[in-house]
Amino acid sequence: MRTIAEHFLFPNADISHERLRKTISGKTIAITGASYGIGEELALLFSKHHVHLIVIARTENKLHALAETISNNGSKCTVIAADLYLESEVERVIEDLKKLDSIDIFISNAGKSINRSLEDFLDRYHDFTRTNSLNYLAPVRLLLAITPQLRAANGQIINVSAMNVLLPPAPKWAAYQASKTAFDQWSRSNWAEWKAMGIQAKSIYLPLVRTRMIAPNENYKNYPALQPGQAAIRVARLICSRSNSSKPWWAVVAQAAGFFGAALWKKYSFYRISRQYDK
Ligand SMILES: NC(=O)c1ccc[n+]([C@@H]2O[C@H](COP(=O)([O-])OP(=O)(O)OC[C@H]3O[C@@H](n4cnc5c(N)ncnc54)[C@H](OP(=O)(O)O)[C@@H]3O)[C@@H](O)[C@H]2O)c1
């Protein structure tokens, strides 16, 4: 049951299936992180429109079950089970992607989020190497390798990003926010060069989405959040549109508050955090 706040903040979006069919039918679409959450919803949505889906993630049995549903829905599916934390596995994914006749749309969606205090991070450097590997370096490596295929197809790149990338940094989110921001900056830096090659690079800045990713955080149980199917519809709308980015309707208000209220935000962050530390 959606709350009043969710109705207000995340009004139900719809997609014209006719328009989606015209945009993606017959195309090859690679989705990282397709085994759960937003990626899985995207694969299911696209599978109704005669596409070839390349689904990439670690949980092989989930990917094979998804592939069966995709084929029952009339599309083709190739499963690539890989751990994108590992460079060797990223290289193996590239070998498989290079074998494809074409790649029309690449959706960089696999991601890991961590919410942890600096004190708890002190002996957990691996949290930073892992979030960086998955949220930043793996999609960079994959895109460097497949840019020629995307160029040949006049393709699209979709960066599944987060609203907090557009807002002032928040305590306890250093690993997630730094890695998501790094990839966002990297892809936006390349935007003009990709465009000159005929590739459209687009980013979607999602708010909280009710997936496995936020489940461990007790606080989020009562926060307004988007449903994963609705997040997938928003990604599909972005693919069909000429726009380079998609954000919630209230993002501009949040960004303006972040810009003009930066000093206040710092004071508030310090006030909340300082109560947890004995100097
Ligand atoms: N949920 C939110 O509130 C929210 C908000 C803004 C943006 N986003 C972004 O949305 C994207 C999708 O997140 P989600 O909410 O759908 O989370 P999710 O349900 O946890 O799904 C994450 C996906 O990434 C894959 N993945 C994780 N680690 C991987 C690894 N080492 N190698 C390969 N694949 C890996 C997972 O598959 P396996 O475990 O099978 O590998 C899964 O398919 C992420 O980029 C996230 O940053 C989410």
The ligand as an SDF file (V2000), in Angstrom:
LIG
                    3D

 48 52  0  0  0  0  0  0  0  0999 V2000
   17.4550    1.1140   -4.0510 N   0  0  0  0  0  0  0  0  0  0  0  0
   17.6670    2.4180   -3.9620 C   0  0  0  0  0  0  0  0  0  0  0  0
   17.1900    3.1240   -3.0350 O   0  0  0  0  0  0  0  0  0  0  0  0
   18.4600    3.1210   -5.0480 C   0  0  0  0  0  0  0  0  0  0  0  0
   18.4050    4.5170   -5.0940 C   0  0  0  0  0  0  0  0  0  0  0  0
   19.1270    5.1870   -6.0700 C   0  0  0  0  0  0  0  0  0  0  0  0
   19.9010    4.4730   -6.9790 C   0  0  0  0  0  0  0  0  0  0  0  0
   19.9440    3.1150   -6.9030 N   0  0  0  0  0  0  0  0  0  0  0  0
   20.7920    2.3970   -7.8420 C   0  0  0  0  0  0  0  0  0  0  0  0
   20.0320    1.4440   -8.5450 O   0  0  0  0  0  0  0  0  0  0  0  0
   20.8810    0.3760   -8.9750 C   0  0  0  0  0  0  0  0  0  0  0  0
   20.1910   -0.9470   -8.7220 C   0  0  0  0  0  0  0  0  0  0  0  0
   20.0090   -1.1070   -7.3250 O   0  0  0  0  0  0  0  0  0  0  0  0
   18.7790   -1.8960   -6.6780 P   0  0  0  0  0  0  0  0  0  0  0  0
   18.1170   -0.9610   -5.7480 O   0  0  0  0  0  0  0  0  0  0  0  0
   17.9770   -2.5780   -7.7340 O   0  0  0  0  0  0  0  0  0  0  0  0
   19.5760   -2.9520   -5.7810 O   0  0  0  0  0  0  0  0  0  0  0  0
   19.5290   -4.5380   -5.6830 P   0  0  0  0  0  0  0  0  0  0  0  0
   18.1310   -5.0250   -5.6800 O   0  0  0  0  0  0  0  0  0  0  0  0
   20.4100   -4.8740   -4.5440 O   0  0  0  0  0  0  0  0  0  0  0  0
   20.2170   -4.9940   -7.0350 O   0  0  0  0  0  0  0  0  0  0  0  0
   21.5790   -4.7780   -7.2590 C   0  0  0  0  0  0  0  0  0  0  0  0
   22.0050   -5.5880   -8.4580 C   0  0  0  0  0  0  0  0  0  0  0  0
   23.4300   -5.4390   -8.6050 O   0  0  0  0  0  0  0  0  0  0  0  0
   24.0000   -6.7460   -8.6830 C   0  0  0  0  0  0  0  0  0  0  0  0
   25.3240   -6.8050   -8.0820 N   0  0  0  0  0  0  0  0  0  0  0  0
   25.6640   -6.4640   -6.8180 C   0  0  0  0  0  0  0  0  0  0  0  0
   26.9670   -6.7300   -6.5980 N   0  0  0  0  0  0  0  0  0  0  0  0
   27.4430   -7.2430   -7.7660 C   0  0  0  0  0  0  0  0  0  0  0  0
   28.7180   -7.7290   -8.1680 C   0  0  0  0  0  0  0  0  0  0  0  0
   29.7600   -7.7310   -7.3330 N   0  0  0  0  0  0  0  0  0  0  0  0
   28.8640   -8.1820   -9.4290 N   0  0  0  0  0  0  0  0  0  0  0  0
   27.8120   -8.1850  -10.2750 C   0  0  0  0  0  0  0  0  0  0  0  0
   26.5880   -7.7380   -9.9630 N   0  0  0  0  0  0  0  0  0  0  0  0
   26.4120   -7.2870   -8.7130 C   0  0  0  0  0  0  0  0  0  0  0  0
   23.0450   -7.6380   -7.8850 C   0  0  0  0  0  0  0  0  0  0  0  0
   23.1180   -8.9920   -8.3190 O   0  0  0  0  0  0  0  0  0  0  0  0
   23.8920  -10.1870   -7.5810 P   0  0  0  0  0  0  0  0  0  0  0  0
   23.7600   -9.9940   -6.1130 O   0  0  0  0  0  0  0  0  0  0  0  0
   23.2080  -11.3880   -8.1310 O   0  0  0  0  0  0  0  0  0  0  0  0
   25.2890  -10.0680   -8.0690 O   0  0  0  0  0  0  0  0  0  0  0  0
   21.6930   -7.0660   -8.2740 C   0  0  0  0  0  0  0  0  0  0  0  0
   21.2360   -7.6310   -9.4620 O   0  0  0  0  0  0  0  0  0  0  0  0
   22.2150    0.5690   -8.2290 C   0  0  0  0  0  0  0  0  0  0  0  0
   23.1810    1.1060   -9.1020 O   0  0  0  0  0  0  0  0  0  0  0  0
   21.8800    1.5810   -7.1480 C   0  0  0  0  0  0  0  0  0  0  0  0
   23.0030    2.3790   -6.8010 O   0  0  0  0  0  0  0  0  0  0  0  0
   19.2280    2.4200   -5.9670 C   0  0  0  0  0  0  0  0  0  0  0  0
  1  2  1  0
  2  3  2  0
  2  4  1  0
  4  5  1  0
  4 48  2  0
  5  6  2  0
  6  7  1  0
  7  8  2  0
  8  9  1  0
  8 48  1  0
  9 10  1  0
  9 46  1  0
 10 11  1  0
 11 12  1  0
 11 44  1  0
 12 13  1  0
 13 14  1  0
 14 15  2  0
 14 16  1  0
 14 17  1  0
 17 18  1  0
 18 19  2  0
 18 20  1  0
 18 21  1  0
 21 22  1  0
 22 23  1  0
 23 24  1  0
 23 42  1  0
 24 25  1  0
 25 26  1  0
 25 36  1  0
 26 27  1  0
 26 35  1  0
 27 28  2  0
 28 29  1  0
 29 30  1  0
 29 35  2  0
 30 31  1  0
 30 32  2  0
 32 33  1  0
 33 34  2  0
 34 35  1  0
 36 37  1  0
 36 42  1  0
 37 38  1  0
 38 39  2  0
 38 40  1  0
 38 41  1  0
 42 43  1  0
 44 45  1  0
 44 46  1  0
 46 47  1  0
M  CHG  2   8   1  16  -1
M  END
$$$$
